[in-house]
Protein backbone atom coordinates (compact mmCIF):
# COMPACT_ATOMS: atom_id res chain seq x y z
CA UNK A 1 0.00 0.00 0.00
CA UNK A 2 1.63 3.16 -1.19
CA UNK A 3 0.30 6.50 0.08
CA UNK A 4 0.39 9.20 -2.56
CA UNK A 5 -1.04 12.30 -0.96
CA UNK A 6 -2.69 13.57 2.19
CA UNK A 7 -5.14 16.42 2.55
CA UNK A 8 -7.01 17.41 5.68
CA UNK A 9 -10.24 19.24 6.34
CA UNK A 10 -12.44 19.57 9.44
CA UNK A 11 -10.25 17.21 11.43
CA UNK A 12 -10.39 14.49 8.76
CA UNK A 13 -7.27 13.18 7.06
CA UNK A 14 -7.86 11.96 3.49
CA UNK A 15 -5.04 9.90 2.01
CA UNK A 16 -4.98 8.60 -1.54
CA UNK A 17 -3.17 5.31 -2.02
CA UNK A 18 -2.53 2.60 -4.56
CA UNK A 19 -2.31 -1.10 -3.91
CA UNK A 20 -0.90 -2.72 -7.02
CA UNK A 21 -2.91 -1.03 -9.75
CA UNK A 22 -5.96 -0.35 -7.57
CA UNK A 23 -6.38 3.29 -6.47
CA UNK A 24 -7.99 3.91 -3.11
CA UNK A 25 -8.64 6.47 -0.40
CA UNK A 26 -8.46 6.27 3.39
CA UNK A 27 -10.24 8.72 5.67
CA UNK A 28 -9.34 8.85 9.37
CA UNK A 29 -9.28 11.25 12.29
CA UNK A 30 -6.35 13.65 12.09
CA UNK A 31 -3.42 12.30 14.12
CA UNK A 32 -5.29 9.07 14.87
CA UNK A 33 -3.32 6.42 16.74
CA UNK A 34 -4.43 3.00 17.87
CA UNK A 35 -6.93 0.59 16.38
CA UNK A 36 -10.51 1.51 15.56
CA UNK A 37 -13.52 0.19 13.61
CA UNK A 38 -13.16 0.30 9.82
CA UNK A 39 -15.95 0.90 7.30
CA UNK A 40 -15.44 0.01 3.63
CA UNK A 41 -17.52 2.04 1.16
CA UNK A 42 -18.48 0.60 -2.24
CA UNK A 43 -19.44 3.21 -4.83
CA UNK A 44 -22.28 2.95 -7.36
CA UNK A 45 -22.00 2.13 -11.06
CA UNK A 46 -20.48 4.92 -13.13
CA UNK A 47 -19.12 6.50 -9.92
CA UNK A 48 -15.79 6.34 -8.13
CA UNK A 49 -14.07 6.19 -4.73
CA UNK A 50 -14.43 9.92 -4.09
CA UNK A 51 -18.03 10.42 -5.23
CA UNK A 52 -19.63 13.22 -3.23
CA UNK A 53 -21.89 10.88 -1.28
CA UNK A 54 -19.01 8.67 -0.20
CA UNK A 55 -16.92 11.65 0.92
CA UNK A 56 -19.82 13.04 2.96
CA UNK A 57 -20.51 9.65 4.56
CA UNK A 58 -16.82 9.10 5.32
CA UNK A 59 -16.49 12.51 6.98
CA UNK A 60 -19.53 11.81 9.12
CA UNK A 61 -18.24 8.40 10.28
CA UNK A 62 -14.78 9.81 11.04
CA UNK A 63 -15.86 12.94 12.88
CA UNK A 64 -18.82 11.49 14.80
CA UNK A 65 -17.41 8.06 15.67
CA UNK A 66 -13.65 8.07 15.04
CA UNK A 67 -13.93 5.27 12.48
CA UNK A 68 -11.41 4.70 9.71
CA UNK A 69 -13.16 4.63 6.31
CA UNK A 70 -11.83 3.39 2.97
CA UNK A 71 -12.97 3.18 -0.65
CA UNK A 72 -11.37 1.85 -3.82
CA UNK A 73 -12.24 2.34 -7.49
CA UNK A 74 -14.11 -0.66 -8.88
CA UNK A 75 -12.70 -2.19 -12.08
CA UNK A 76 -13.48 0.08 -15.04
CA UNK A 77 -14.31 3.01 -12.74
CA UNK A 78 -12.64 6.17 -11.47
CA UNK A 79 -8.94 6.29 -12.25
CA UNK A 80 -8.88 2.77 -13.68
CA UNK A 81 -8.78 1.89 -17.38
CA UNK A 82 -12.07 1.14 -19.09
CA UNK A 83 -12.42 -1.70 -21.57
CA UNK A 84 -14.56 -1.58 -24.65
CA UNK A 85 -17.08 -3.75 -22.81
CA UNK A 86 -17.15 -1.28 -19.87
CA UNK A 87 -17.99 1.50 -22.30
CA UNK A 88 -20.65 -0.58 -24.04
CA UNK A 89 -22.33 -1.55 -20.76
CA UNK A 90 -22.24 2.03 -19.49
CA UNK A 91 -23.84 3.28 -22.69
CA UNK A 92 -26.45 0.53 -22.47
CA UNK A 93 -27.35 1.47 -18.90
CA UNK A 94 -27.64 5.11 -19.89
CA UNK A 95 -30.09 4.16 -22.64
CA UNK A 96 -32.15 1.95 -20.33
CA UNK A 97 -32.36 4.69 -17.70
CA UNK A 98 -33.46 7.19 -20.32
CA UNK A 99 -36.09 4.70 -21.52
CA UNK A 100 -37.17 3.88 -17.94
CA UNK A 101 -36.32 0.20 -18.40
CA UNK A 102 -34.95 -2.05 -15.67
CA UNK A 103 -31.36 -3.23 -15.82
CA UNK A 104 -31.30 -6.49 -17.74
CA UNK A 105 -29.37 -9.73 -17.32
CA UNK A 106 -26.47 -8.31 -19.37
CA UNK A 107 -25.79 -5.73 -16.63
CA UNK A 108 -26.15 -8.39 -13.93
CA UNK A 109 -23.58 -10.56 -15.76
CA UNK A 110 -21.25 -7.60 -16.24
CA UNK A 111 -21.53 -6.68 -12.55
CA UNK A 112 -20.86 -10.29 -11.55
CA UNK A 113 -17.69 -10.20 -13.66
CA UNK A 114 -16.66 -6.91 -12.01
CA UNK A 115 -17.31 -8.47 -8.60
CA UNK A 116 -15.13 -11.48 -9.41
CA UNK A 117 -12.24 -9.06 -9.90
CA UNK A 118 -13.19 -6.62 -7.13
CA UNK A 119 -13.59 -9.12 -4.28
CA UNK A 120 -9.89 -10.14 -4.15
CA UNK A 121 -8.93 -6.47 -4.60
CA UNK A 122 -11.02 -5.54 -1.54
CA UNK A 123 -9.54 -8.44 0.40
CA UNK A 124 -5.98 -7.32 -0.39
CA UNK A 125 -6.97 -3.77 0.56
CA UNK A 126 -8.35 -5.02 3.86
CA UNK A 127 -5.12 -6.95 4.52
CA UNK A 128 -3.09 -3.79 3.96
CA UNK A 129 -5.41 -1.54 5.98
CA UNK A 130 -5.31 -3.89 8.95
CA UNK A 131 -1.51 -3.66 8.97
CA UNK A 132 -1.82 0.08 9.68
CA UNK A 133 -1.54 1.11 13.33
CA UNK A 134 -4.64 3.27 13.11
CA UNK A 135 -6.79 0.35 11.96
CA UNK A 136 -5.21 -2.77 13.43
CA UNK A 137 -6.07 -6.42 12.92
CA UNK A 138 -9.04 -8.20 14.40
CA UNK A 139 -11.27 -5.18 14.90
CA UNK A 140 -14.83 -4.76 13.66
CA UNK A 141 -15.24 -4.06 9.93
CA UNK A 142 -18.38 -2.76 8.24
CA UNK A 143 -19.26 -2.62 4.55
CA UNK A 144 -21.60 -0.04 3.02
CA UNK A 145 -22.52 -0.17 -0.66
CA UNK A 146 -25.72 -0.05 -2.70
CA UNK A 147 -26.43 -0.79 -6.35
CA UNK A 148 -23.04 -1.75 -7.90
CA UNK A 149 -21.70 -1.43 -4.33
CA UNK A 150 -23.94 -4.37 -3.40
CA UNK A 151 -23.18 -6.34 -6.57
CA UNK A 152 -19.61 -6.35 -5.27
CA UNK A 153 -20.26 -6.11 -1.54
CA UNK A 154 -22.59 -9.09 -1.19
CA UNK A 155 -20.09 -11.63 -2.60
CA UNK A 156 -17.29 -9.83 -0.72
CA UNK A 157 -19.15 -10.17 2.58
CA UNK A 158 -20.00 -13.79 1.81
CA UNK A 159 -16.30 -14.51 1.22
CA UNK A 160 -14.78 -12.36 3.95
CA UNK A 161 -15.26 -13.32 7.61
CA UNK A 162 -13.60 -10.09 8.78
CA UNK A 163 -16.69 -8.08 7.71
CA UNK A 164 -19.03 -8.08 10.71
CA UNK A 165 -21.96 -5.91 9.54
CA UNK A 166 -23.13 -4.61 6.15
CA UNK A 167 -25.53 -2.15 4.54
CA UNK A 168 -26.69 -3.18 1.06
CA UNK A 169 -29.53 -2.32 -1.27
CA UNK A 170 -30.84 -1.10 -4.63
CA UNK A 171 -29.97 -4.47 -6.09
CA UNK A 172 -31.76 -7.69 -6.78
CA UNK A 173 -30.28 -9.59 -9.67
CA UNK A 174 -30.41 -13.33 -9.67
CA UNK A 175 -26.68 -14.14 -9.35
CA UNK A 176 -26.52 -12.26 -6.03
CA UNK A 177 -28.99 -14.52 -4.24
CA UNK A 178 -26.51 -17.38 -4.04
CA UNK A 179 -23.90 -15.15 -2.37
CA UNK A 180 -26.54 -13.58 -0.12
CA UNK A 181 -27.45 -17.02 1.19
CA UNK A 182 -23.86 -17.30 2.49
CA UNK A 183 -24.05 -13.96 4.37
CA UNK A 184 -24.78 -14.42 8.08
CA UNK A 185 -23.72 -11.06 9.60
CA UNK A 186 -26.27 -8.34 10.43
CA UNK A 187 -27.56 -6.62 7.28
CA UNK A 188 -29.52 -3.42 6.70
CA UNK A 189 -31.03 -3.48 3.21
CA UNK A 190 -32.31 -0.42 1.34
CA UNK A 191 -35.06 -0.79 -1.23
CA UNK A 192 -36.66 1.93 -3.32
CA UNK A 193 -40.34 1.10 -3.79
CA UNK A 194 -40.46 2.69 -7.25
CA UNK A 195 -36.94 1.71 -8.40
CA UNK A 196 -36.90 2.01 -12.18
CA UNK A 197 -33.74 -0.13 -12.48
CA UNK A 198 -34.42 -2.94 -9.99
CA UNK A 199 -37.87 -4.58 -10.00
CA UNK A 200 -39.45 -4.50 -6.52
CA UNK A 201 -39.90 -8.27 -6.34
CA UNK A 202 -36.23 -8.81 -7.21
CA UNK A 203 -35.14 -6.54 -4.35
CA UNK A 204 -37.51 -8.25 -1.91
CA UNK A 205 -36.24 -11.65 -3.05
CA UNK A 206 -32.63 -10.64 -2.46
CA UNK A 207 -33.50 -9.41 1.05
CA UNK A 208 -35.20 -12.73 1.65
CA UNK A 209 -32.10 -14.63 0.52
CA UNK A 210 -29.72 -13.41 3.24
CA UNK A 211 -29.12 -16.04 5.93
CA UNK A 212 -28.46 -13.39 8.57
CA UNK A 213 -30.33 -13.84 11.82
CA UNK A 214 -30.54 -10.04 12.02
CA UNK A 215 -31.52 -8.40 8.76
CA UNK A 216 -33.72 -5.38 8.38
CA UNK A 217 -35.31 -4.08 5.19
CA UNK A 218 -35.89 -0.34 4.85
CA UNK A 219 -38.16 0.40 1.90
CA UNK A 220 -39.07 3.93 0.87
CA UNK A 221 -41.06 5.45 -1.97
CA UNK A 222 -39.15 6.85 -4.91
CA UNK A 223 -36.78 5.96 -7.68
CA UNK A 224 -33.32 4.37 -7.67
CA UNK A 225 -31.44 7.54 -6.73
CA UNK A 226 -34.08 8.83 -4.30
CA UNK A 227 -33.08 7.19 -1.00
CA UNK A 228 -34.29 9.64 1.67
CA UNK A 229 -31.78 11.52 3.80
CA UNK A 230 -32.92 9.90 7.04
CA UNK A 231 -31.47 6.59 5.84
CA UNK A 232 -28.02 8.17 6.13
CA UNK A 233 -28.58 8.45 9.88
CA UNK A 234 -30.08 4.99 10.03
CA UNK A 235 -27.02 3.37 8.41
CA UNK A 236 -24.84 5.27 10.84
CA UNK A 237 -26.78 3.98 13.83
CA UNK A 238 -26.64 0.45 12.37
CA UNK A 239 -22.85 0.66 12.26
CA UNK A 240 -22.50 2.18 15.71
CA UNK A 241 -24.76 -0.56 17.07
CA UNK A 242 -22.67 -3.33 15.54
CA UNK A 243 -19.16 -1.88 15.32
CA UNK A 244 -19.04 0.10 18.56
CA UNK A 245 -21.57 -1.33 20.97
CA UNK A 246 -20.95 -4.86 19.73
CA UNK A 247 -24.56 -5.85 20.25
CA UNK A 248 -25.45 -9.48 20.18
CA UNK A 249 -27.77 -10.39 17.30
CA UNK A 250 -31.17 -8.81 17.77
CA UNK A 251 -33.52 -10.54 20.13
CA UNK A 252 -37.25 -10.12 19.77
CA UNK A 253 -38.33 -7.26 21.97
CA UNK A 254 -41.22 -9.37 23.25
CA UNK A 255 -43.55 -7.54 25.50
CA UNK A 256 -41.16 -4.64 25.91
CA UNK A 257 -41.82 -3.62 22.30
CA UNK A 258 -45.51 -3.50 23.00
CA UNK A 259 -46.35 -5.85 20.18
CA UNK A 260 -47.77 -8.64 22.23
CA UNK A 261 -51.22 -9.66 21.14
CA UNK A 262 -52.52 -9.54 17.60
CA UNK B 1 -62.81 13.22 31.16
CA UNK B 2 -62.83 12.07 34.75
CA UNK B 3 -59.53 11.27 36.44
CA UNK B 4 -59.78 8.34 38.82
CA UNK B 5 -56.32 7.78 40.21
CA UNK B 6 -52.74 8.95 39.90
CA UNK B 7 -49.58 6.99 40.58
CA UNK B 8 -46.04 8.12 39.93
CA UNK B 9 -42.78 6.30 39.31
CA UNK B 10 -39.42 7.46 37.96
CA UNK B 11 -40.72 10.95 37.32
CA UNK B 12 -43.71 9.72 35.32
CA UNK B 13 -47.27 10.48 36.37
CA UNK B 14 -49.77 7.79 35.35
CA UNK B 15 -53.41 8.83 35.61
CA UNK B 16 -56.33 6.52 34.93
CA UNK B 17 -59.42 8.20 33.51
CA UNK B 18 -62.79 7.48 32.01
CA UNK B 19 -64.47 9.34 29.20
CA UNK B 20 -68.07 8.19 29.07
CA UNK B 21 -67.70 4.43 29.35
CA UNK B 22 -64.22 4.32 27.83
CA UNK B 23 -61.38 3.73 30.31
CA UNK B 24 -58.03 5.28 29.52
CA UNK B 25 -54.64 6.20 30.90
CA UNK B 26 -52.50 9.31 30.56
CA UNK B 27 -48.77 9.34 31.17
CA UNK B 28 -46.93 12.64 31.53
CA UNK B 29 -43.89 14.15 33.18
CA UNK B 30 -44.43 14.73 36.90
CA UNK B 31 -45.61 18.31 37.49
CA UNK B 32 -45.76 19.01 33.76
CA UNK B 33 -47.12 22.40 32.76
CA UNK B 34 -47.59 23.85 29.30
CA UNK B 35 -48.34 22.18 26.00
CA UNK B 36 -46.29 19.34 24.56
CA UNK B 37 -46.43 16.67 21.83
CA UNK B 38 -48.93 13.88 22.45
CA UNK B 39 -48.55 10.25 21.40
CA UNK B 40 -51.59 7.94 21.29
CA UNK B 41 -50.85 4.24 21.80
CA UNK B 42 -53.13 1.56 20.36
CA UNK B 43 -52.83 -1.85 22.01
CA UNK B 44 -52.87 -5.23 20.26
CA UNK B 45 -55.74 -7.69 20.08
CA UNK B 46 -56.44 -9.44 23.35
CA UNK B 47 -54.42 -6.78 25.18
CA UNK B 48 -55.31 -3.56 26.98
CA UNK B 49 -54.33 0.03 27.67
CA UNK B 50 -51.73 -0.89 30.29
CA UNK B 51 -50.09 -3.86 28.54
CA UNK B 52 -46.42 -4.09 29.58
CA UNK B 53 -45.14 -2.96 26.18
CA UNK B 54 -47.33 0.14 26.17
CA UNK B 55 -46.27 1.11 29.69
CA UNK B 56 -42.58 0.72 28.81
CA UNK B 57 -42.99 2.76 25.62
CA UNK B 58 -44.97 5.47 27.42
CA UNK B 59 -42.32 5.79 30.15
CA UNK B 60 -39.60 6.10 27.53
CA UNK B 61 -41.44 8.82 25.58
CA UNK B 62 -42.22 10.76 28.76
CA UNK B 63 -38.79 10.58 30.39
CA UNK B 64 -36.66 11.00 27.26
CA UNK B 65 -38.74 13.58 25.40
CA UNK B 66 -41.32 15.06 27.78
CA UNK B 67 -44.22 13.86 25.64
CA UNK B 68 -47.70 13.22 26.98
CA UNK B 69 -48.82 9.68 26.12
CA UNK B 70 -52.31 8.19 26.24
CA UNK B 71 -54.00 4.85 25.67
CA UNK B 72 -57.60 3.64 25.87
CA UNK B 73 -59.09 0.17 26.03
CA UNK B 74 -60.46 -0.89 22.65
CA UNK B 75 -64.08 -2.13 22.57
CA UNK B 76 -64.25 -5.61 24.10
CA UNK B 77 -60.80 -5.24 25.67
CA UNK B 78 -59.30 -4.46 29.09
CA UNK B 79 -61.88 -3.15 31.53
CA UNK B 80 -64.67 -3.05 28.94
CA UNK B 81 -67.47 -5.58 28.62
CA UNK B 82 -67.04 -8.38 26.11
CA UNK B 83 -69.89 -9.53 23.89
CA UNK B 84 -70.51 -13.09 22.89
CA UNK B 85 -69.03 -12.25 19.48
CA UNK B 86 -65.88 -10.85 21.13
CA UNK B 87 -65.42 -14.14 22.98
CA UNK B 88 -66.07 -16.17 19.83
CA UNK B 89 -63.56 -14.18 17.76
CA UNK B 90 -60.94 -14.36 20.51
CA UNK B 91 -61.33 -18.12 20.74
CA UNK B 92 -61.11 -18.40 16.95
CA UNK B 93 -57.89 -16.40 16.86
CA UNK B 94 -56.40 -18.57 19.58
CA UNK B 95 -57.19 -21.66 17.54
CA UNK B 96 -55.73 -20.21 14.35
CA UNK B 97 -52.53 -19.18 16.13
CA UNK B 98 -52.21 -22.66 17.60
CA UNK B 99 -52.72 -24.13 14.13
CA UNK B 100 -50.30 -21.65 12.53
CA UNK B 101 -53.00 -20.29 10.24
CA UNK B 102 -53.30 -16.67 9.11
CA UNK B 103 -56.11 -14.49 10.46
CA UNK B 104 -59.01 -14.84 8.09
CA UNK B 105 -61.60 -12.41 6.73
CA UNK B 106 -63.80 -12.97 9.80
CA UNK B 107 -61.15 -11.36 12.03
CA UNK B 108 -60.66 -8.54 9.52
CA UNK B 109 -64.43 -7.88 9.57
CA UNK B 110 -64.54 -8.03 13.37
CA UNK B 111 -61.59 -5.62 13.62
CA UNK B 112 -63.27 -3.28 11.14
CA UNK B 113 -66.37 -3.29 13.35
CA UNK B 114 -64.21 -2.57 16.42
CA UNK B 115 -62.55 0.27 14.52
CA UNK B 116 -65.89 1.80 13.59
CA UNK B 117 -66.61 2.12 17.33
CA UNK B 118 -63.05 2.96 18.40
CA UNK B 119 -62.39 5.82 15.97
CA UNK B 120 -64.99 8.21 17.47
CA UNK B 121 -63.88 7.12 20.96
CA UNK B 122 -60.30 8.09 20.13
CA UNK B 123 -61.48 11.38 18.64
CA UNK B 124 -63.45 12.25 21.79
CA UNK B 125 -60.42 11.29 23.87
CA UNK B 126 -58.22 13.55 21.77
CA UNK B 127 -60.73 16.41 22.20
CA UNK B 128 -60.58 15.97 25.97
CA UNK B 129 -56.80 15.57 26.14
CA UNK B 130 -56.25 18.74 24.12
CA UNK B 131 -58.33 20.66 26.66
CA UNK B 132 -55.73 19.80 29.34
CA UNK B 133 -53.09 22.45 30.00
CA UNK B 134 -50.28 19.92 29.77
CA UNK B 135 -51.29 18.89 26.25
CA UNK B 136 -52.92 21.92 24.68
CA UNK B 137 -54.68 22.30 21.33
CA UNK B 138 -52.97 22.48 17.99
CA UNK B 139 -49.76 20.68 18.93
CA UNK B 140 -48.24 17.69 17.16
CA UNK B 141 -49.94 14.33 17.74
CA UNK B 142 -48.48 10.93 16.95
CA UNK B 143 -50.18 7.54 16.82
CA UNK B 144 -48.41 4.24 17.49
CA UNK B 145 -50.22 0.93 17.12
CA UNK B 146 -49.55 -2.39 15.40
CA UNK B 147 -51.81 -5.35 14.68
CA UNK B 148 -55.25 -4.44 16.15
CA UNK B 149 -53.61 -1.09 16.94
CA UNK B 150 -53.31 -0.55 13.18
CA UNK B 151 -56.76 -1.94 12.37
CA UNK B 152 -58.03 0.95 14.50
CA UNK B 153 -55.19 3.43 13.95
CA UNK B 154 -55.21 3.50 10.16
CA UNK B 155 -58.88 4.56 9.84
CA UNK B 156 -58.39 6.90 12.83
CA UNK B 157 -55.44 8.61 11.15
CA UNK B 158 -57.34 8.78 7.86
CA UNK B 159 -60.24 10.52 9.64
CA UNK B 160 -58.29 12.71 12.04
CA UNK B 161 -56.25 15.64 10.70
CA UNK B 162 -54.79 16.34 14.14
CA UNK B 163 -52.59 13.20 13.90
CA UNK B 164 -49.38 14.30 12.18
CA UNK B 165 -47.25 11.11 12.17
CA UNK B 166 -47.99 7.43 12.73
CA UNK B 167 -46.30 4.08 13.29
CA UNK B 168 -48.32 1.10 12.03
CA UNK B 169 -47.64 -2.51 11.14
CA UNK B 170 -48.33 -6.23 11.55
CA UNK B 171 -51.52 -5.78 9.58
CA UNK B 172 -52.60 -6.17 6.02
CA UNK B 173 -56.24 -6.99 5.69
CA UNK B 174 -58.13 -5.80 2.68
CA UNK B 175 -60.54 -3.33 4.36
CA UNK B 176 -57.59 -1.29 5.65
CA UNK B 177 -56.23 -0.41 2.20
CA UNK B 178 -59.06 2.00 1.49
CA UNK B 179 -58.37 3.93 4.72
CA UNK B 180 -54.60 3.76 4.12
CA UNK B 181 -55.09 5.48 0.77
CA UNK B 182 -56.53 8.46 2.69
CA UNK B 183 -53.49 8.72 5.01
CA UNK B 184 -51.00 11.36 3.90
CA UNK B 185 -48.91 11.99 7.05
CA UNK B 186 -45.46 10.37 7.51
CA UNK B 187 -45.77 6.66 8.32
CA UNK B 188 -43.30 4.09 9.64
CA UNK B 189 -44.62 0.59 8.94
CA UNK B 190 -43.42 -2.58 10.68
CA UNK B 191 -43.62 -5.91 8.88
CA UNK B 192 -42.54 -9.30 10.18
CA UNK B 193 -41.12 -11.30 7.28
CA UNK B 194 -42.38 -14.61 8.73
CA UNK B 195 -45.64 -13.33 10.25
CA UNK B 196 -47.86 -16.35 10.83
CA UNK B 197 -50.99 -14.20 11.13
CA UNK B 198 -50.54 -11.67 8.33
CA UNK B 199 -49.40 -12.93 4.90
CA UNK B 200 -46.29 -11.08 3.70
CA UNK B 201 -47.91 -9.91 0.48
CA UNK B 202 -50.86 -8.46 2.39
CA UNK B 203 -48.52 -6.43 4.61
CA UNK B 204 -46.53 -5.20 1.61
CA UNK B 205 -49.78 -4.27 -0.17
CA UNK B 206 -50.97 -2.25 2.83
CA UNK B 207 -47.65 -0.39 2.96
CA UNK B 208 -48.04 0.31 -0.74
CA UNK B 209 -51.55 1.70 -0.21
CA UNK B 210 -50.59 4.66 2.01
CA UNK B 211 -50.66 7.96 0.11
CA UNK B 212 -48.01 9.47 2.38
CA UNK B 213 -45.15 11.17 0.60
CA UNK B 214 -42.89 9.93 3.41
CA UNK B 215 -43.51 6.33 4.35
CA UNK B 216 -40.85 3.85 5.37
CA UNK B 217 -41.23 0.09 5.64
CA UNK B 218 -39.13 -1.75 8.24
CA UNK B 219 -39.23 -5.50 7.64
CA UNK B 220 -37.49 -7.96 9.92
CA UNK B 221 -37.31 -11.75 10.08
CA UNK B 222 -39.48 -13.50 12.60
CA UNK B 223 -43.04 -14.11 13.62
CA UNK B 224 -45.90 -11.75 14.52
CA UNK B 225 -44.73 -11.11 18.08
CA UNK B 226 -41.01 -11.04 17.24
CA UNK B 227 -40.42 -7.38 16.33
CA UNK B 228 -36.77 -6.76 17.27
CA UNK B 229 -35.90 -4.42 20.13
CA UNK B 230 -34.10 -1.94 17.88
CA UNK B 231 -37.45 -0.99 16.30
CA UNK B 232 -38.43 0.51 19.67
CA UNK B 233 -35.63 3.04 19.22
CA UNK B 234 -36.50 3.54 15.58
CA UNK B 235 -40.13 4.43 16.36
CA UNK B 236 -38.89 6.84 19.00
CA UNK B 237 -36.58 8.59 16.53
CA UNK B 238 -39.43 8.71 14.00
CA UNK B 239 -41.60 10.56 16.52
CA UNK B 240 -38.85 12.90 17.65
CA UNK B 241 -38.13 13.70 13.99
CA UNK B 242 -41.76 14.54 13.27
CA UNK B 243 -43.18 15.74 16.59
CA UNK B 244 -40.19 17.65 17.95
CA UNK B 245 -37.98 18.67 15.06
CA UNK B 246 -40.97 19.25 12.80
CA UNK B 247 -39.07 18.10 9.73
CA UNK B 248 -40.50 18.85 6.37
CA UNK B 249 -41.44 15.71 4.45
CA UNK B 250 -38.34 13.73 3.55
CA UNK B 251 -36.39 14.92 0.57
CA UNK B 252 -34.27 12.51 -1.43
CA UNK B 253 -30.75 12.67 -0.08
CA UNK B 254 -29.40 12.88 -3.61
CA UNK B 255 -25.67 12.79 -3.80
CA UNK B 256 -25.29 13.37 -0.07
CA UNK B 257 -26.61 9.86 0.59
CA UNK B 258 -23.95 8.42 -1.66
CA UNK B 259 -26.43 6.57 -3.77
CA UNK B 260 -25.77 8.35 -7.01
CA UNK B 261 -24.96 6.00 -9.85
CA UNK B 262 -26.41 2.57 -10.36
Contacts between the chains, C-beta under 8 A, distances in Angstrom:
chain1	res1	chain2	res2	distance
A	41	B	258	7.2
A	43	B	258	7.7
A	43	B	261	6.5
A	44	B	258	7.8
A	44	B	259	6.5
A	44	B	260	5.9
A	44	B	261	2.6
A	44	B	262	5.9
A	45	B	261	4.9
A	45	B	262	4.2
A	46	B	261	4.7
A	46	B	262	6.4
A	47	B	260	5.9
A	47	B	261	3.8
A	51	B	255	7.3
A	51	B	258	6.6
A	51	B	260	6.1
A	51	B	261	7.0
A	52	B	255	4.3
A	52	B	256	7.1
A	52	B	258	7.7
A	52	B	260	7.3
A	53	B	253	7.8
A	53	B	255	5.0
A	53	B	256	6.0
A	53	B	257	5.6
A	53	B	258	2.5
A	53	B	259	6.3
A	53	B	260	5.8
A	54	B	258	5.0
A	56	B	255	7.9
A	56	B	256	5.1
A	56	B	258	6.8
A	57	B	257	7.9
A	57	B	258	5.0
A	93	B	262	6.0
A	97	B	262	7.3
A	103	B	262	7.0
A	144	B	258	7.8
A	146	B	258	7.9
A	146	B	259	5.4
A	147	B	259	6.9
A	147	B	261	6.1
A	147	B	262	5.1
A	148	B	261	6.6
A	148	B	262	6.6
A	170	B	259	6.6
A	170	B	262	7.9
A	190	B	259	7.8
A	191	B	217	8.0
A	193	B	208	7.2
A	193	B	217	7.8
A	197	B	262	5.7
A	204	B	204	7.5
A	207	B	219	7.2
A	208	B	193	7.2
A	213	B	221	7.3
A	214	B	220	7.9
A	214	B	221	7.8
A	214	B	228	7.1
A	215	B	220	7.3
A	215	B	221	6.1
A	216	B	218	6.2
A	216	B	219	7.1
A	216	B	220	5.2
A	216	B	228	7.5
A	216	B	230	7.7
A	217	B	191	8.0
A	217	B	193	7.8
A	217	B	217	6.8
A	217	B	218	7.0
A	217	B	219	3.9
A	217	B	220	7.5
A	218	B	216	6.2
A	218	B	217	7.0
A	218	B	218	6.1
A	219	B	207	7.2
A	219	B	216	7.1
A	219	B	217	3.9
A	219	B	219	7.2
A	220	B	214	7.9
A	220	B	215	7.3
A	220	B	216	5.2
A	220	B	217	7.5
A	220	B	250	7.7
A	221	B	213	7.3
A	221	B	214	7.8
A	221	B	215	6.2
A	222	B	252	6.1
A	224	B	259	7.8
A	224	B	262	6.5
A	225	B	252	7.0
A	225	B	254	7.2
A	225	B	259	6.0
A	225	B	260	6.1
A	226	B	252	3.9
A	227	B	252	6.8
A	227	B	253	5.7
A	227	B	257	4.9
A	227	B	259	4.7
A	228	B	214	7.1
A	228	B	216	7.5
A	228	B	250	3.9
A	228	B	251	7.1
A	228	B	252	6.2
A	228	B	253	6.1
A	228	B	257	7.8
A	229	B	250	6.4
A	229	B	251	6.3
A	229	B	252	7.4
A	229	B	253	3.9
A	229	B	256	6.8
A	229	B	257	6.3
A	230	B	216	7.7
A	230	B	241	6.9
A	230	B	250	6.0
A	231	B	253	7.0
A	231	B	257	6.5
A	232	B	253	5.9
A	232	B	256	7.1
A	232	B	257	5.3
A	233	B	237	7.9
A	234	B	234	7.7
A	237	B	233	7.9
A	241	B	230	6.9
A	250	B	220	7.6
A	250	B	228	3.9
A	250	B	229	6.4
A	250	B	230	6.0
A	251	B	228	7.1
A	251	B	229	6.3
A	252	B	222	6.1
A	252	B	225	6.9
A	252	B	226	3.9
A	252	B	227	6.7
A	252	B	228	6.2
A	252	B	229	7.5
A	253	B	53	7.8
A	253	B	227	5.7
A	253	B	228	6.1
A	253	B	229	3.9
A	253	B	231	7.0
A	253	B	232	5.8
A	254	B	225	7.1
A	255	B	51	7.3
A	255	B	52	4.3
A	255	B	53	5.0
A	255	B	56	7.9
A	256	B	52	7.0
A	256	B	53	5.9
A	256	B	56	5.1
A	256	B	229	6.9
A	256	B	232	7.1
A	257	B	53	5.6
A	257	B	57	7.9
A	257	B	227	4.9
A	257	B	228	7.8
A	257	B	229	6.4
A	257	B	231	6.5
A	257	B	232	5.3
A	258	B	41	7.2
A	258	B	43	7.7
A	258	B	44	7.8
A	258	B	51	6.6
A	258	B	52	7.7
A	258	B	53	2.6
A	258	B	54	5.1
A	258	B	56	6.8
A	258	B	57	5.0
A	258	B	144	7.8
A	258	B	146	7.9
A	259	B	44	6.4
A	259	B	53	6.3
A	259	B	146	5.4
A	259	B	147	6.9
A	259	B	170	6.6
A	259	B	190	7.8
A	259	B	224	7.8
A	259	B	225	6.0
A	259	B	227	4.7
A	260	B	44	5.9
A	260	B	47	6.0
A	260	B	51	6.1
A	260	B	52	7.3
A	260	B	53	5.8
A	260	B	225	6.1
A	261	B	43	6.6
A	261	B	44	2.7
A	261	B	45	5.0
A	261	B	46	4.6
A	261	B	47	3.8
A	261	B	51	7.0
A	261	B	147	6.2
A	261	B	148	6.7
A	262	B	44	5.8
A	262	B	45	4.2
A	262	B	46	6.5
A	262	B	93	6.1
A	262	B	97	7.4
A	262	B	103	6.9
A	262	B	147	5.0
A	262	B	148	6.5
A	262	B	170	7.8
A	262	B	197	5.7
A	262	B	224	6.4
